[in-house]
């Protein structure tokens, strides 16, 4: 009876906590075994999935992602490539000329033994066959028994997969000769959150997943070395650089079974090649950093030099964002470009040293934003790509001693080009739904980075640093939304910032302030762009002295910490603003730090010499 009473008390406590916080998230535990045939690149798999419904809703269906199905002629990914004006160059072939390109989808030309697929051979819910239907890259499952709030159910699946030719992120036999880049390779349960099922077709880009624990066994040719998510459970059976002891496999042994466990992640990725060099070093907090790269004399030196820099990057992000919670991270040559995954990244390896460090900095920073905060990238890709770009630029500036006054200057240039291009779309656009890839890239990466850098301009750099750390600590493992970064900044700064999120992320309004006129000691300003901002000004007087001024934006109901002379606030309804100085003016400059993303700086300065 005492146990029952304690249990009921626990349930009541949990229920009250859930009601008070309003937050919940689903949970999934995967147990998978696959057998890979490296001759035909097909694999057979079993998956046991324990799903916990922590939502307040009763679920009568679930959805899985079957993302390898995108690499087939006629898929949504293929059709998209054939109809977008500027397709991803890695995924198409130009059969025209440079001046008049004609793009041909590489997916459209795949043969049956080159395509990717995941075929579900059987699926059971709690031991009974369950109805399921493949719709493109989504498996729709109509449940025999609905999953009640707080209840668990078990799905058992047998499936077969084929690894496609390397076209985008995952695949076989990349241009650099990597045999297997295994991302998106298993049936992955879709996320169900406060907005409902996130069961989007896989077109090209971003991901969203359910946190859980992965127990994965991969059986593969004994000559292949694997790197990826999780901790290897049987290093002394495997060797391949994972064991401290020499491991020799008997000649009659054809395959090895690698056993990995990855706790509290929302994806599992691996890569394998018979020609990998495997190095490992220790990083901060006893994190083991693994490096797996091709035995190619042209790249070995750069990959050796990369290793201590990666340790420095880990320390930088720990200090400036928050502590990395796992005990391993793997940098793996594979795939194309660079792509972040749980506890690892796949990057191309034939780069110069600066580029190699740069891509590693970016992908490692994703571990904080894409894998630990894990915003829904399908809808809010800029919060991942942009924030990652911002911090990787800061880290590169520090680690490589670049000494840039504004490490985010490149992001500002990218955003300003986009803002003037006429094809910008709001950051609320789905990642795969931008009309132009150019607009997507500059929105997600550049404008997303500027959002954070410019937030520092608005609330002050010290407050920005506090905001990032609080945001990470409050929302890691919680799938934050744009409102969460805004509210965190408001709590830290004490300022009202809803206007900033609205104008900069939810519209394409631009910032453009100008000096209208200057008369002796009187400055007349005007706002040309639709988006209002607080204003920093630098005034130089005819006697050679200088004075900085700060004009708060009335909507903020306050201002950032500053040593500048604070003037009366400026309301967004007023197109002009005038203030006076005590001395005769020689020159005036709006936005001397260049941290306000003003689309036209030709009207930001006045000087007597120009008159």
C-alpha positions in Angstrom: 0.0 0.0 0.0 2.9 2.3 0.8 4.4 1.7 -2.6 1.1 2.4 -4.3 0.7 5.6 -2.4 4.2 6.7 -3.4 3.6 5.8 -7.0 0.4 7.8 -7.1 2.2 10.8 -5.5 4.8 10.5 -8.2 2.2 10.6 -10.9 0.4 13.6 -9.3 3.8 15.4 -9.0 4.6 14.7 -12.6 1.2 15.8 -13.8 1.4 19.0 -11.8 4.9 19.7 -13.2 3.7 19.0 -16.7 0.8 21.4 -16.2 3.0 24.1 -14.7 5.7 23.9 -17.4 3.4 23.0 -20.3 6.4 21.2 -21.9 6.6 17.6 -23.0 8.4 15.5 -25.5 8.2 12.0 -26.9 10.8 9.3 -26.2 12.0 6.4 -28.3 14.5 3.5 -27.8 15.9 1.8 -30.8 17.5 -1.6 -30.9 18.8 -2.4 -34.4 20.9 -5.0 -36.1 21.9 -4.9 -39.7 24.0 -7.1 -42.0 25.8 -5.1 -44.7 26.8 -6.7 -48.0 29.7 -4.5 -49.3 29.5 -6.2 -52.8 26.0 -5.0 -53.7 25.6 -2.3 -51.0 22.4 -3.9 -49.7 21.7 -4.6 -46.0 19.1 -6.5 -44.0 17.9 -5.1 -40.8 15.8 -5.7 -37.7 14.5 -2.9 -35.5 12.8 -3.0 -32.2 11.4 0.4 -31.2 9.9 1.2 -27.8 7.9 4.4 -28.1 6.7 6.4 -25.1 3.8 8.8 -25.7 4.5 11.7 -23.3 2.0 14.0 -25.1 -1.4 14.7 -23.7 -2.9 13.3 -26.9 -4.0 9.7 -27.8 -2.2 8.7 -31.0 -4.0 6.5 -33.5 -1.2 6.5 -36.0 2.6 7.0 -36.3 4.9 7.9 -39.1 8.4 6.8 -40.0 11.0 8.5 -42.3 12.3 6.3 -45.1 14.8 8.8 -46.4 16.8 6.6 -48.8 13.6 6.4 -50.9 14.3 9.9 -52.0 17.2 8.7 -54.1 15.0 7.2 -56.8 13.9 8.5 -60.2 10.5 10.2 -59.9 10.9 11.0 -56.2 10.0 14.4 -54.7 13.7 15.1 -54.4 14.2 14.2 -58.1 11.3 16.3 -59.3 12.4 19.3 -57.2 15.8 19.2 -58.8 14.2 19.3 -62.2 12.1 22.3 -61.5 14.0 24.7 -59.3 15.9 27.5 -61.1 19.2 27.0 -59.2 19.5 23.3 -58.2 22.2 22.1 -55.9 25.3 21.6 -58.1 26.2 18.4 -56.3 23.0 16.8 -57.3 22.8 17.7 -61.0 24.8 17.6 -64.1 25.1 20.6 -66.5 24.4 19.2 -70.0 24.3 22.8 -71.4 27.0 25.5 -71.2 28.2 27.7 -68.5 26.4 30.7 -70.1 23.2 28.7 -70.7 23.1 25.9 -68.2 20.7 23.0 -68.6 20.6 20.9 -65.5 19.9 17.2 -65.4 19.1 15.5 -62.2 21.6 12.9 -61.2 18.8 11.0 -59.4 16.8 10.7 -62.6 19.6 8.7 -64.1 20.1 6.2 -61.3 19.8 2.5 -62.3 18.0 0.0 -60.2 21.2 -1.2 -58.6 22.3 2.5 -57.9 19.1 3.8 -56.3 18.5 4.0 -52.6 15.6 2.4 -50.8 14.3 1.2 -47.5 11.7 -1.6 -47.9 9.7 -2.6 -44.8 9.1 -6.3 -45.0 7.1 -6.7 -41.8 5.9 -4.5 -39.0 4.2 -5.5 -35.8 2.8 -3.4 -32.9 3.0 -5.2 -29.6 3.4 -8.5 -31.4 0.6 -8.1 -33.9 0.8 -7.2 -37.6 -0.1 -3.5 -38.1 -1.3 -1.8 -41.2 1.3 0.4 -42.9 1.6 2.3 -46.2 4.6 3.8 -48.0 4.0 7.4 -49.2 7.3 8.6 -50.8 9.8 8.9 -48.0 7.1 8.5 -45.3 5.7 5.3 -43.8 2.2 5.8 -42.5 1.3 3.3 -39.8 -2.4 3.0 -38.7 -2.3 1.5 -35.2 -4.2 -1.5 -34.0 -4.3 0.0 -30.5 -4.1 3.7 -30.0 -1.3 4.9 -27.7 -2.7 6.6 -24.7 -1.0 9.6 -23.0 1.8 8.2 -20.8 1.7 4.8 -22.4 4.3 2.8 -24.3 4.1 0.6 -27.3 6.6 -1.7 -29.1 7.2 -1.9 -32.8 9.1 -4.7 -34.4 10.3 -4.3 -38.0 12.2 -6.3 -40.6 13.5 -4.1 -43.4 15.9 -4.2 -46.3 17.9 -1.3 -47.6 20.1 -0.3 -50.5 22.7 2.4 -50.3 22.4 4.8 -53.2 25.3 6.2 -55.2 26.7 9.2 -53.3 24.6 12.2 -54.4 23.8 14.1 -51.3 25.1 13.5 -47.7 24.6 9.8 -47.6 25.6 7.1 -50.2 28.3 4.9 -51.5 31.6 5.5 -53.3 32.0 9.3 -53.0 34.2 11.3 -55.3 36.9 11.0 -52.6 36.6 7.2 -52.6 34.8 6.7 -49.3 32.9 3.5 -49.5 29.9 4.1 -47.2 28.4 7.3 -45.8 25.5 6.0 -43.8 23.2 8.9 -42.8 19.4 8.5 -43.0 19.8 4.8 -43.5 17.2 3.3 -41.1 13.4 3.7 -40.6 13.3 6.7 -38.3 10.3 7.5 -36.3 8.9 11.0 -37.0 8.7 13.6 -34.3 5.3 14.4 -32.7 5.4 17.6 -30.8 3.1 20.5 -29.7 2.5 21.3 -33.3 1.5 17.7 -34.3 3.3 15.2 -36.5 6.4 16.4 -38.3 6.2 13.9 -41.1 7.6 15.9 -44.0 8.8 14.3 -47.2 12.6 14.4 -47.5 13.5 16.8 -50.3 17.0 18.0 -49.7 17.9 19.5 -46.4 17.0 19.6 -42.8 15.9 17.1 -40.1 13.9 16.8 -36.9 13.9 13.8 -34.6 12.8 12.2 -31.3 15.3 11.9 -28.5 16.1 8.4 -27.3 18.7 5.7 -26.8 20.2 3.7 -29.7 21.6 0.2 -29.4 23.0 -0.7 -32.8 24.9 -3.7 -34.1 26.4 -3.5 -37.6 27.8 -6.7 -39.2 30.2 -5.9 -42.1 33.3 -7.1 -43.9 36.1 -7.3 -41.3 38.4 -5.1 -43.4 36.1 -2.1 -43.0 36.7 0.5 -40.3 33.5 2.2 -38.9 33.2 5.6 -37.3 30.0 7.4 -36.2 27.5 8.0 -33.4 27.8 6.4 -30.0 30.3 4.4 -28.0 31.7 1.2 -29.3 30.8 -1.6 -26.8 33.2 -4.3 -28.0 36.5 -2.5 -28.9 38.7 -5.5 -27.9 36.8 -7.7 -30.3 36.9 -5.2 -33.1 40.3 -3.4 -33.0 40.6 -1.0 -35.9 42.1 1.6 -33.6 39.4 1.4 -30.9 41.3 -1.0 -28.6 44.4 -0.3 -26.6 45.4 -3.8 -27.4 46.4 -5.4 -30.7 43.5 -7.3 -32.1 44.2 -9.9 -34.8 41.2 -11.6 -36.6 41.3 -15.1 -37.7 41.6 -15.7 -41.5 38.3 -17.6 -41.6 36.6 -14.6 -40.1 34.7 -12.8 -42.9 32.7 -10.2 -41.0 32.8 -8.4 -37.7 29.8 -7.2 -35.7 30.3 -3.7 -34.3 28.1 -2.9 -31.3 27.4 0.8 -30.6 25.3 2.5 -28.0 24.3 6.2 -28.3 22.4 7.6 -25.3 20.0 10.5 -25.5 20.4 11.4 -29.1 17.9 11.9 -31.9 19.7 10.2 -34.8 22.4 7.6 -35.5 24.9 7.9 -38.3 28.0 5.9 -39.4 30.5 5.7 -42.2 32.8 2.8 -43.2 35.8 2.3 -45.5 38.5 -0.4 -45.8 41.2 2.3 -46.1 40.5 4.6 -43.2 43.3 5.8 -40.9 41.8 6.1 -37.4 43.4 8.5 -34.9 42.1 9.6 -31.5 43.1 12.2 -29.0 41.7 13.5 -25.7 39.8 16.8 -25.6 38.5 18.8 -22.7 36.5 17.0 -20.0 38.0 13.6 -21.1 36.1 13.7 -24.4 37.7 11.3 -26.9 38.0 12.9 -30.4 38.2 10.3 -33.2 39.4 11.1 -36.7 38.8 8.7 -39.6 40.1 9.6 -43.0 41.4 8.0 -46.2 45.0 6.8 -46.3 45.9 9.4 -49.0 49.3 11.0 -48.7 47.8 14.2 -50.1 45.6 14.8 -47.1 47.3 13.1 -44.2 49.3 16.1 -43.0 46.3 18.3 -42.9 44.3 15.7 -41.0 47.0 15.4 -38.4 47.2 19.1 -38.0 43.4 19.3 -37.7 43.3 17.2 -34.5 44.7 19.7 -31.9 42.6 22.4 -33.5 39.5 20.3 -33.0 40.3 20.0 -29.3 40.7 23.8 -29.2 37.3 24.2 -30.9 35.7 21.9 -28.4 37.0 24.0 -25.6 35.9 27.2 -27.2 32.3 26.0 -27.6 32.2 24.6 -24.1 33.3 28.0 -22.8 31.1 30.2 -24.9 27.9 28.1 -25.3 27.9 25.4 -22.7 29.3 22.0 -21.8 29.3 19.2 -24.4 27.5 16.3 -22.6 28.9 13.3 -24.4 32.3 11.6 -24.1 33.2 11.2 -27.8 33.0 13.0 -31.0 34.1 11.7 -34.4 35.3 13.8 -37.4 34.9 11.5 -40.4 35.8 11.8 -44.1 32.7 11.0 -46.1 29.6 12.2 -47.8 29.9 15.6 -49.5 30.7 19.0 -48.1 30.0 18.8 -44.4 27.0 17.6 -42.4 26.4 17.3 -38.7 25.1 14.2 -37.0 24.8 12.8 -33.4 28.3 12.8 -31.9 30.0 13.0 -35.3 30.2 14.7 -38.6 30.8 13.6 -42.2 33.0 16.0 -44.2 34.9 15.9 -47.4 38.6 15.6 -46.7 40.5 16.8 -49.8 40.7 20.4 -48.6 43.4 22.9 -47.7 44.1 23.2 -44.0 42.1 26.4 -43.4 39.0 24.9 -45.1 39.4 21.7 -43.2 39.4 23.5 -39.9 36.6 25.8 -41.1 34.2 23.0 -42.0 35.1 21.1 -38.8 34.4 24.3 -36.7 31.0 24.6 -38.4 30.0 21.0 -38.1 31.2 20.7 -34.5 29.3 23.8 -33.5 26.2 22.1 -34.8 26.4 19.7 -32.0 25.2 22.4 -29.7 22.6 23.9 -31.9 21.4 21.0 -34.1 21.8 18.1 -31.7 21.6 19.5 -28.2 19.1 22.3 -28.7 17.6 20.7 -31.7 15.2 23.3 -33.0 12.9 21.9 -35.7 15.1 22.6 -38.7 12.4 22.0 -41.2 10.7 25.2 -40.0 13.4 27.1 -38.2 16.6 26.2 -40.1 18.1 29.6 -39.5 18.2 29.0 -35.7 20.6 26.1 -36.4 22.5 27.1 -39.5 22.7 30.8 -38.6 23.6 30.4 -34.9 26.2 27.7 -35.9 27.7 30.1 -38.5 27.9 32.9 -36.0 29.8 30.8 -33.4 32.0 29.0 -35.9 33.1 32.3 -37.3 33.9 33.5 -33.8 35.8 30.3 -33.1 37.8 30.4 -36.3 38.7 34.0 -35.5 40.1 32.9 -32.2 41.6 29.5 -33.0 43.3 30.6 -36.2 44.2 34.1 -34.9 42.4 35.8 -37.8 42.0 39.1 -35.8 38.9 40.2 -37.6 37.2 43.2 -36.2 33.8 41.7 -37.0 34.1 37.9 -37.5 30.5 37.9 -38.8 31.3 40.4 -41.6 30.9 37.7 -44.3 27.4 36.8 -43.0 26.5 40.5 -43.1 27.6 40.7 -46.7 25.6 37.6 -47.6 22.5 38.9 -46.0 22.8 42.4 -47.6 23.2 40.8 -51.0 20.1 38.8 -50.4 18.1 41.8 -49.1 18.9 43.7 -52.3 18.3 40.7 -54.6 14.5 40.9 -54.8 14.1 37.2 -54.1 14.3 37.2 -50.3 11.6 35.2 -48.4 10.9 35.4 -44.7 12.8 33.1 -42.3 9.4 31.5 -41.6 9.6 29.7 -45.0 10.1 25.9 -44.7 13.7 25.0 -45.4 12.8 23.0 -48.5 10.2 25.4 -49.9 12.3 28.4 -50.8 11.9 29.4 -54.4 15.7 29.7 -54.9 18.5 27.7 -53.2 20.4 31.0 -53.1 17.7 32.5 -51.0 17.6 29.5 -48.7 21.4 29.5 -48.2 21.7 33.2 -47.5 18.6 33.2 -45.3 19.5 30.2 -43.2 23.3 30.8 -42.9 23.8 34.5 -43.4 20.6 36.1 -42.1 20.5 33.6 -39.3 24.0 34.6 -38.2 23.2 38.3 -38.5 20.1 37.8 -36.3 22.4 36.8 -33.4 25.2 39.3 -34.1 22.7 42.1 -34.5 20.9 41.0 -31.3 24.2 41.8 -29.6 24.0 45.3 -31.1 20.5 45.7 -29.7 21.0 44.4 -26.2 24.7 44.7 -25.8 27.5 42.1 -26.3 27.7 41.1 -22.6 24.0 40.5 -22.5 24.2 38.5 -25.8 26.8 36.2 -24.2 24.6 35.7 -21.1 21.6 35.1 -23.4 23.4 32.3 -25.3 24.5 30.5 -22.2 21.1 30.8 -20.6 19.4 29.7 -23.8 21.6 26.6 -24.0 21.2 25.7 -20.3 17.5 26.2 -20.3 16.6 24.6 -23.6 19.2 21.8 -24.3 17.3 18.6 -25.2 14.1 20.6 -25.5 13.6 21.6 -29.2 13.3 25.4 -28.6 11.4 27.7 -31.0 12.2 31.2 -32.1 10.1 32.6 -29.2 12.5 30.9 -26.8 15.6 32.7 -27.9 13.6 35.9 -27.9 12.2 35.4 -24.4 15.7 34.4 -23.1 17.1 37.6 -24.5 14.3 39.6 -22.9 14.8 38.0 -19.5 18.6 38.7 -19.6 18.3 42.3 -21.0 15.1 43.4 -19.5 14.1 44.8 -22.9 11.1 44.2 -25.1 12.2 42.3 -28.2 9.1 40.9 -29.9 9.4 43.6 -32.6 12.9 42.3 -33.5 11.8 38.7 -34.0 8.8 39.9 -36.0 10.5 42.3 -38.3 13.7 40.4 -38.9 12.6 36.8 -38.9 9.0 36.9 -40.0 9.1 39.6 -42.7 11.5 40.8 -45.4 11.5 44.4 -44.1 14.9 46.0 -44.3 16.9 48.5 -42.2 17.9 51.8 -43.8 18.7 54.9 -41.8 20.1 58.1 -43.2 21.6 61.4 -42.2 19.2 63.9 -43.8 21.1 67.0 -42.9 23.6 68.5 -40.4 23.5 72.2 -39.4 26.3 73.4 -37.1 25.3 71.5 -34.0 22.0 70.0 -35.2 21.5 66.5 -36.7 18.5 65.5 -38.7 18.0 61.7 -39.3 15.4 59.8 -41.2 14.3 56.2 -41.5 13.9 55.0 -45.0 13.6 51.2 -44.5 10.5 49.8 -42.9 12.3 48.1 -40.0 13.0 50.3 -37.0 16.1 50.0 -34.8 17.9 51.7 -32.0 20.7 53.9 -33.3 24.4 54.3 -32.5 26.1 57.4 -33.8 29.6 58.8 -33.6 30.1 62.5 -33.8 33.4 64.2 -34.4 33.6 67.9 -33.5 35.5 70.7 -35.2 37.8 70.9 -32.1 38.9 67.3 -32.7 37.0 65.7 -29.9 34.5 62.8 -30.3 31.2 61.8 -28.7 29.1 58.7 -29.1 25.4 58.9 -29.0 22.7 56.3 -28.5 19.0 56.6 -29.5 16.9 53.9 -27.9 13.9 52.5 -29.9 10.8 53.3 -28.0 9.3 49.8 -28.5 12.2 48.4 -26.4 11.0 50.3 -23.3 14.6 50.8 -22.4 18.1 50.6 -23.9 21.3 48.5 -23.9 24.1 49.2 -21.4 26.3 51.9 -23.0 28.9 54.6 -22.2 27.4 56.7 -25.0 25.3 59.9 -24.4 21.8 58.6 -24.3 19.2 60.7 -26.3 15.4 60.6 -26.2 13.9 57.5 -27.7 12.7 57.2 -31.3 9.2 55.8 -32.0 8.7 53.6 -35.0 5.8 55.8 -36.1 8.1 58.8 -36.6 10.0 58.9 -39.9 12.4 61.6 -38.8 14.4 62.5 -35.7 16.4 65.5 -34.7 18.9 66.1 -31.9 21.4 68.9 -31.0 25.0 68.8 -29.7 26.9 71.3 -27.5 29.7 71.7 -30.0 30.1 72.4 -33.7 30.0 69.2 -35.7 32.7 68.2 -38.2 31.3 64.7 -39.0 28.6 62.2 -38.1 28.4 58.5 -38.7 25.5 56.2 -38.1 26.3 52.6 -37.1 30.1 52.9 -36.7 30.3 49.3 -35.5 28.6 48.0 -38.7 26.6 45.6 -36.5 23.3 47.1 -37.6 22.4 45.5 -41.0 21.7 48.7 -42.8 21.1 47.9 -46.5 22.5 51.3 -47.7 25.5 52.7 -45.8 26.1 55.4 -48.4 23.8 57.7 -46.5 25.1 56.9 -43.1 27.8 59.5 -42.8 28.2 63.3 -43.1 31.5 65.2 -43.1 32.3 68.9 -43.6 35.0 67.8 -46.1 32.3 66.4 -48.3 30.3 69.6 -48.3 
